[in-house]
Amino acid sequence: MDGKRMTTDQQAEQVRALLLGVAVGDALGVPVEFRPRGSFHVDGMRGHGTHDQPAGTWSDDTSLTLALADAVEDGGVSLARLARNFIAWHDKGAFTPHGEVFDMGNATARAIARLKRGAAPELAGGTEERDNGNGSLMRVAPLVFLLDGRSPEERFRLIKAVSSVTHAHAWSVTACFLFLEVLRKLLEGRSKEDAYAEVRTELAATPFLDAAALEKFRRILKEDIRFLPESEIRSSGFVVDTLEAALWCFLTTDNSKDAVLKAVNLGEDTDTTGAVTGALAAMAYGLEAIPEEWIAQLQGRDQILRAADSMACALAAN
């Protein structure tokens, strides 16, 4: 907030906005996940479709975001608790609106299997190129509230540790870092244009980042994602595509509703593109900008609000 520290109440509202923004974007996309662009048009919450779920149902994107929010403690993240939360989600449907898991990425499933076999959390994530789905990008947004006062290297180490529980390849870690740097600027009160410009400048001179990984994000960092036509924006489950699509939707609209609808209507990995865009929009426009009717239609809304308030209390206690 332009260099001013937030009050406890302000931070609590920001946490609620973020988690609800993720959930709304996720839930809008669930019924049309995997459908090709142009074969549908979403203008509000709808039910059934791809996963045959009631309107307002959110998926693994929000569930694992809540699992991360629940693992925030002592000014950081308990990776052991995060691992337990992921296993509880996988095995028992914890952090879900209806007590069941109906959507799960392959890389996340492989990482949780390693966790269940006793792998250390920071070593559970896949390190191969095939392990670069968007499964860590979709859930890391709550880390934005833990970045204040940390050096760039410290921010990167925290983000890498949390991403690596499921996705440890440099492309995934870099995507999470880039995303959170934009979120951090927005949380500090920058306009979306200034946030994007500053991150592009700063990441061009960040020696601890993998140069080859940064090159994967050329269209974001060395070009200008805003000026690409929709036909060149991919919305697959590949982490680079998801980050490009979310930033494009966010930067080429001027309000929360239009941003997330634009994201969902890109097709393919609709819930995750919607969730990541929803996080960006929530940080830029605030809680009041999320349509009230969408929040009212969220399944398990009270669970999200409890998670937000619990995380806000953990942050305030530090």
Phi, psi and omega in degrees: 000066180051044176086351179268137179286140178287149170287167178300319180293319178297317180294320178300319179293323178296320179296316178299316180301315182297309183294321177290324178297316176299312185295320180295312178299319178299308184295325176297327184273339185305314185292342184242014180302139179077355179280143184288150178303137178089353181266002182200170172215119179261127175233006178180184180294135175221163182250172173064228182074219190310310186255004178052052180247154177298155177305140179086007180278130178258164190244206182299332179304307181286320181303313183284335171294317177294323178298322176290316179303323181290340182267003178284125178200149176053039177074012180209205180235131173278107180295327178296316178293321178301316178299316178298320179296319180296319179294319179296323175296312182297315188271327190236000181073022175298152178063026177244158181286335184234013177076019179217149177260122181242000182211132182204131178285152183296316181295322177295317179298318179294321180293319180294324175299321177293319177301317181293336176274000176103010179296144173297139184307317184288353180245006186278332185288149180290150183240005180267163180300328180292347183268024183252041165291178186267021187291338173267324178303321186292343188241358189273354187308323181301340179297342182303331182279357180251006189265341182299132177085355178265146174291164177305319179295320178293320177299316181297318181297318179296312182296318179298317181299316183288318177298320188291349175299329176235331185223104186253356180292150184300328179295316180293316180297318180295320178299316178297318180297313181299313179303313183288331175293321175295313178302319181298317178297319179295319179297327179283353176105007178290151169292161181296325178294317180291320179300313180296315181297317181294318180295320178300319180290313186291320182287344176289343181230052180241095190294339184276354177273147180290119185298320180293323177293317179302325181298333177296340183253027182305318185293336176274315192266324185254342173252215176213105187301337184296331188264007176279141176287159181304326182298340180261001178265119179265148183230039178280184178276002176290133190301323179294317179299317182296315180294317177301312183297317181295315179297320179299313179297317181294317186279344182253014174230172182231017176203164186296314183300310182294324181298310184287326177294322177298320180296311182296321183284359172289341179083182179065249183274067191295321184291321182284318175300320177295319181294315181292318176296321179299324177294314179299314181295322180297319180289329182278320191249344176087173184298321185293343182275347177282124183307128183300324182293330177290317178298317181297331183273353181296128171291141178063029182302319182297327178296320178294316181294322177296319179296320179296314181293323177296317178294318179300320178295319178297321178293319181292331182284343184282000000 
